[in-house]
């Protein structure tokens, strides 16, 4: 069993940290990258967009407005669309420096194009699952695509997969996701991971999480046990910050717990082959049972089943050979509680 590929969705949370700490957004973004690396995360992911290309000025909020009070998508996106190609190039270079993969979800054609040389794989948001022209544009770039499939029906997913395949996408991963912020535990529907694995057996299947972090990160562990090969979750340095995605994000400690869980699950999963492990060889011998005499026997006496019982250790004749041992003669005097071995007996002859 292999540990899942873990993506920290930094999104645009670093803007709020920059404001609180009095540093530039770029400095804050680099700080997020550093902390993600220290937590053992495989990749960090940003979001590349411009407010006027992602949402109409009339687009209403669909998130928990008690946590993020902005009432319009357009208004929210205008707060966090300051980065351009140059900033993402700088962030990619910083990721290379610290040894973590760089990703950013493009939300328009321009960002999809300028991100191409910076990323090993593309991530496409659930919100663009039905944006087939955009999906085809990205698929034609010949890189792997991770597609979140929140708020969709299976035929819609099949259509998106077909489009990517038709454009020659070399590798596709589908990430189960619930497009609700935050996602209630009762809405997580992790069993869908198994459904996706069944319906798309030749694709990688993962999970993009929007639930609130639980104490032991059990939700992410469960997703892994259900077969998720990629795990993505929003990342923050301070879950108490107001706005955007902090309130349902995990912090570095949450991610460390999750990764430790993944590693433990891999460790205890071991091999599917049922065999005797090296660590079991001595206990197998000492804890199993052998045929043992229930009373003293003189040389030449014939054993009966009443003379025999099964006791530890398992270094002698196995209890499953009880009938074969009964009827044999003992070669020498043997005391009660002797653990019998075949060299102590004369096997039954045909006359017996």
C-alpha positions as CSV (number, residue, x, y, z in Angstrom):
1,X,0.0,0.0,0.0
2,X,1.4,3.4,-1.0
3,X,0.9,6.7,0.9
4,X,-1.4,9.1,-1.0
5,X,-0.1,12.1,-2.8
6,X,-1.0,15.0,-0.4
7,X,-1.8,18.4,-1.8
8,X,-2.1,21.5,0.4
9,X,-4.7,23.8,-1.2
10,X,-3.2,27.2,-0.3
11,X,-5.7,28.9,-2.5
12,X,-5.5,32.6,-1.6
13,X,-5.4,32.2,2.2
14,X,-2.0,33.8,2.3
15,X,-3.5,37.2,1.5
16,X,-5.1,37.3,4.9
17,X,-1.9,36.2,6.6
18,X,0.0,38.9,4.8
19,X,-2.4,41.5,6.1
20,X,-2.3,40.3,9.7
21,X,1.5,40.0,9.7
22,X,2.2,43.2,7.8
23,X,4.1,41.4,5.0
24,X,3.6,41.2,1.2
25,X,1.3,38.5,-0.2
26,X,4.3,37.0,-2.0
27,X,6.2,36.8,1.2
28,X,3.2,35.2,2.9
29,X,2.8,32.7,0.1
30,X,6.4,31.6,0.4
31,X,5.9,31.2,4.2
32,X,2.9,28.9,3.5
33,X,5.1,26.9,1.1
34,X,7.8,26.5,3.8
35,X,5.3,25.4,6.4
36,X,3.7,22.9,4.0
37,X,7.1,21.4,3.3
38,X,7.9,21.1,7.0
39,X,4.6,19.3,7.5
40,X,5.6,16.6,5.0
41,X,3.2,17.7,2.3
42,X,3.9,16.6,-1.4
43,X,2.5,19.6,-3.2
44,X,1.1,23.1,-2.7
45,X,-1.6,24.4,-4.9
46,X,-2.7,28.0,-5.5
47,X,-5.6,29.4,-7.5
48,X,-5.0,31.6,-10.6
49,X,-7.8,33.9,-11.7
50,X,-9.0,37.4,-12.4
51,X,-12.3,38.4,-10.9
52,X,-13.6,39.7,-14.3
53,X,-13.0,36.4,-16.0
54,X,-14.3,34.0,-13.4
55,X,-17.5,35.6,-12.2
56,X,-20.2,38.0,-13.3
57,X,-20.8,41.1,-11.1
58,X,-24.2,39.5,-10.4
59,X,-22.8,36.2,-9.0
60,X,-24.1,35.5,-5.5
61,X,-22.2,33.9,-2.6
62,X,-22.6,30.2,-2.1
63,X,-20.4,29.8,1.0
64,X,-21.1,30.2,4.7
65,X,-21.5,33.9,5.0
66,X,-21.2,33.8,8.8
67,X,-17.6,32.9,8.2
68,X,-17.0,34.8,5.0
69,X,-19.5,37.7,4.9
70,X,-18.8,38.8,1.3
71,X,-22.1,38.6,-0.5
72,X,-20.9,38.4,-4.1
73,X,-18.4,36.1,-5.8
74,X,-17.1,38.9,-8.0
75,X,-16.5,41.1,-4.9
76,X,-14.7,38.3,-3.1
77,X,-12.5,37.4,-6.1
78,X,-11.4,41.1,-6.5
79,X,-9.8,40.9,-3.1
80,X,-7.5,38.0,-4.1
81,X,-6.6,38.3,-7.8
82,X,-3.4,40.3,-7.5
83,X,-1.0,37.7,-8.7
84,X,0.1,37.3,-12.3
85,X,2.6,35.2,-14.2
86,X,5.6,36.8,-12.5
87,X,4.4,35.9,-9.0
88,X,3.6,32.3,-9.9
89,X,7.0,32.0,-11.5
90,X,8.6,33.2,-8.3
91,X,6.5,30.8,-6.2
92,X,7.3,27.9,-8.5
93,X,11.0,28.7,-8.1
94,X,10.6,28.8,-4.3
95,X,8.9,25.4,-4.4
96,X,11.8,24.0,-6.4
97,X,14.2,25.4,-3.9
98,X,12.6,23.8,-0.8
99,X,11.6,20.6,-2.6
100,X,7.9,20.6,-2.9
101,X,5.7,20.4,-6.0
102,X,4.1,23.5,-7.3
103,X,0.5,23.6,-8.6
104,X,-2.1,26.2,-9.3
105,X,-5.7,25.8,-10.5
106,X,-6.3,27.9,-13.6
107,X,-9.7,29.5,-14.0
108,X,-9.2,31.1,-17.4
109,X,-7.3,30.4,-20.6
110,X,-4.6,33.0,-20.0
111,X,-3.6,31.4,-16.6
112,X,-3.8,27.9,-18.1
113,X,-1.3,29.0,-20.7
114,X,1.2,30.8,-18.5
115,X,1.1,28.0,-15.9
116,X,2.0,25.3,-18.4
117,X,5.8,25.4,-18.0
118,X,5.5,25.7,-14.2
119,X,3.6,22.5,-13.4
120,X,3.9,18.7,-13.8
121,X,0.1,18.4,-13.7
122,X,-3.0,20.5,-14.0
123,X,-5.8,20.7,-11.4
124,X,-9.3,21.6,-12.7
125,X,-12.0,22.8,-10.2
126,X,-15.4,21.1,-9.8
127,X,-16.8,24.4,-11.0
128,X,-15.3,23.8,-14.4
129,X,-16.4,20.2,-14.8
130,X,-19.0,21.1,-17.4
131,X,-16.7,23.8,-19.1
132,X,-15.8,21.3,-21.8
133,X,-14.0,23.8,-24.1
134,X,-11.7,24.8,-21.2
135,X,-11.1,21.2,-20.3
136,X,-10.2,20.4,-23.9
137,X,-7.8,23.3,-24.0
138,X,-6.0,22.1,-21.0
139,X,-6.0,18.4,-22.1
140,X,-4.3,19.4,-25.3
141,X,-1.3,20.5,-23.4
142,X,-0.4,16.8,-22.8
143,X,0.0,16.9,-19.0
144,X,-1.8,14.9,-16.3
145,X,-5.1,16.4,-15.1
146,X,-6.6,16.2,-11.6
147,X,-10.3,16.9,-11.9
148,X,-12.5,17.5,-8.9
149,X,-16.0,16.2,-9.5
150,X,-18.1,17.9,-6.8
151,X,-21.8,18.7,-7.5
152,X,-21.9,16.4,-10.5
153,X,-23.7,13.4,-11.9
154,X,-21.8,10.4,-13.3
155,X,-22.8,11.2,-16.9
156,X,-21.3,14.6,-16.6
157,X,-18.0,13.1,-15.3
158,X,-18.1,10.6,-18.1
159,X,-18.4,13.5,-20.6
160,X,-15.5,15.3,-19.1
161,X,-13.3,12.1,-19.1
162,X,-14.2,11.5,-22.7
163,X,-13.2,15.0,-23.7
164,X,-9.9,14.7,-21.9
165,X,-9.2,11.4,-23.6
166,X,-10.2,12.7,-27.0
167,X,-7.6,15.4,-26.7
168,X,-4.8,13.0,-25.7
169,X,-4.5,13.7,-22.0
170,X,-1.9,11.1,-20.8
171,X,-3.2,10.7,-17.2
172,X,-6.5,11.5,-15.5
173,X,-7.3,11.6,-11.8
174,X,-10.8,12.2,-10.5
175,X,-11.1,13.7,-7.1
176,X,-14.3,13.1,-5.1
177,X,-15.4,16.4,-3.7
178,X,-18.5,17.9,-2.1
179,X,-19.0,21.5,-3.3
180,X,-20.1,22.9,0.1
181,X,-18.1,25.1,2.4
182,X,-17.7,23.7,4.9
183,X,-19.0,20.2,4.1
184,X,-20.9,18.6,7.0
185,X,-19.5,15.2,8.0
186,X,-22.9,13.7,7.1
187,X,-22.5,15.0,3.6
188,X,-19.0,13.8,3.0
189,X,-20.2,10.8,1.1
190,X,-16.8,9.1,1.1
191,X,-18.3,5.9,-0.3
192,X,-18.4,7.7,-3.6
193,X,-14.6,7.1,-3.8
194,X,-15.4,3.4,-4.2
195,X,-18.0,4.2,-6.8
196,X,-15.5,6.2,-8.8
197,X,-12.9,3.4,-8.6
198,X,-15.5,0.9,-9.8
199,X,-16.8,3.1,-12.7
200,X,-13.3,4.3,-13.8
201,X,-11.0,1.4,-12.9
202,X,-8.2,2.7,-15.2
203,X,-8.1,6.2,-13.6
204,X,-6.5,7.5,-10.4
205,X,-9.1,8.4,-7.8
206,X,-8.6,10.9,-5.0
207,X,-10.4,13.1,-2.6
208,X,-10.6,16.9,-2.2
209,X,-11.9,17.7,1.3
210,X,-14.0,20.5,2.5
211,X,-15.0,19.2,6.0
212,X,-13.8,20.8,9.2
213,X,-10.6,19.2,10.5
214,X,-11.4,16.6,13.1
215,X,-9.2,15.9,16.1
216,X,-7.5,12.8,14.6
217,X,-8.0,13.6,10.9
218,X,-10.1,10.5,10.7
219,X,-12.0,11.7,7.6
220,X,-8.9,11.9,5.5
221,X,-7.7,8.5,6.9
222,X,-11.1,7.0,5.9
223,X,-10.8,8.5,2.4
224,X,-7.4,6.8,2.0
225,X,-8.8,3.5,3.3
226,X,-11.6,3.8,0.7
227,X,-8.9,4.0,-2.0
228,X,-8.0,7.7,-2.5
229,X,-4.6,7.9,-4.1
230,X,-4.5,11.7,-3.9
231,X,-5.7,13.8,-0.9
232,X,-6.3,17.5,-1.2
233,X,-7.3,19.8,1.6
234,X,-7.3,23.6,2.1
235,X,-4.3,24.8,4.2
236,X,-3.9,27.7,6.5
237,X,-1.4,28.9,9.1
238,X,-4.2,30.2,11.4
239,X,-7.7,28.6,11.4
240,X,-9.0,31.5,13.4
241,X,-8.5,34.0,10.7
242,X,-11.7,35.5,9.2
243,X,-12.6,35.1,5.6
244,X,-12.3,32.9,2.6
245,X,-11.1,29.3,3.3
246,X,-9.4,29.5,6.7
247,X,-12.5,28.2,8.7
248,X,-12.5,24.8,7.0
249,X,-8.8,24.5,6.3
250,X,-6.2,22.3,8.1
251,X,-3.2,23.8,9.7
252,X,0.3,22.3,9.5
253,X,-0.3,20.2,12.6
254,X,-3.5,18.8,11.1
255,X,-1.6,17.8,8.0
256,X,1.1,16.2,10.0
257,X,-1.4,14.1,11.8
258,X,-3.0,13.0,8.6
259,X,0.3,12.1,7.0
260,X,1.3,10.1,10.1
261,X,-2.0,8.3,9.8
262,X,-1.4,7.5,6.2
263,X,2.1,6.2,7.0
264,X,0.7,4.0,9.9
265,X,-2.1,2.6,7.6
266,X,0.5,1.7,5.0
267,X,2.7,0.1,7.7
268,X,-0.1,-2.0,9.2
269,X,-1.6,-3.0,5.8
270,X,1.4,-5.0,4.9
271,X,0.9,-7.7,2.3
272,X,-2.3,-9.4,1.2
273,X,-0.6,-12.8,1.1
274,X,-1.6,-15.0,4.0
275,X,1.5,-16.8,5.2
276,X,3.5,-17.3,8.4
277,X,5.6,-14.2,9.1
278,X,9.1,-14.4,10.4
279,X,7.9,-12.8,13.6
280,X,5.4,-15.6,14.0
281,X,7.8,-18.6,13.6
282,X,8.8,-19.0,17.3
283,X,5.3,-18.3,18.7
284,X,3.8,-20.7,16.1
285,X,6.1,-23.4,17.4
286,X,5.7,-22.7,21.1
287,X,2.0,-21.8,21.2
288,X,0.7,-24.6,19.1
289,X,0.0,-28.0,20.7
290,X,1.5,-31.4,20.5
291,X,0.3,-34.9,21.6
292,X,1.3,-35.4,25.2
293,X,0.9,-38.6,27.4
294,X,-1.8,-38.6,30.0
295,X,0.0,-41.4,31.9
296,X,3.2,-43.3,32.1
297,X,3.8,-45.8,29.4
298,X,6.2,-48.8,29.4
299,X,8.3,-49.8,26.4
300,X,6.3,-51.9,23.9
301,X,2.9,-50.7,25.2
302,X,0.4,-49.6,22.6
303,X,-1.0,-46.1,22.7
304,X,-4.7,-45.5,22.8
305,X,-6.5,-42.2,22.3
306,X,-7.1,-42.2,26.1
307,X,-3.3,-42.0,26.6
308,X,-3.1,-38.9,24.5
309,X,-4.0,-35.2,25.0
310,X,-3.0,-32.0,23.3
311,X,-0.8,-29.5,25.1
312,X,1.8,-26.8,24.3
313,X,4.5,-26.5,22.9
314,X,4.0,-27.5,19.3
315,X,7.3,-29.2,18.9
316,X,6.0,-32.7,18.8
317,X,3.4,-34.7,16.9
318,X,0.5,-32.5,15.8
319,X,-2.9,-33.2,17.4
320,X,-4.3,-33.6,13.8
321,X,-2.3,-36.9,13.8
322,X,-4.1,-38.3,16.9
323,X,-5.5,-41.3,15.0
324,X,-2.2,-42.1,13.3
325,X,-0.4,-42.1,16.7
326,X,-3.0,-44.2,18.5
327,X,-2.1,-47.8,17.9
328,X,1.6,-47.2,17.8
329,X,4.0,-48.8,20.4
330,X,6.3,-46.7,22.5
331,X,10.0,-47.7,22.0
332,X,11.1,-46.8,25.6
333,X,9.6,-46.1,29.0
334,X,7.9,-42.7,28.8
335,X,6.6,-40.6,31.7
336,X,3.3,-38.8,31.9
337,X,3.3,-35.4,30.2
338,X,5.9,-36.4,27.7
339,X,5.7,-34.4,24.5
340,X,5.6,-37.1,21.9
341,X,7.7,-37.2,18.7
342,X,7.6,-39.8,16.0
343,X,11.1,-41.1,16.8
344,X,9.6,-42.3,20.2
345,X,7.1,-44.6,18.5
346,X,7.0,-47.7,16.3
347,X,4.4,-47.0,13.7
348,X,1.5,-49.4,13.3
349,X,2.1,-52.4,11.0
350,X,-0.5,-53.8,8.6
351,X,-1.3,-56.7,11.1
352,X,-2.3,-54.1,13.7
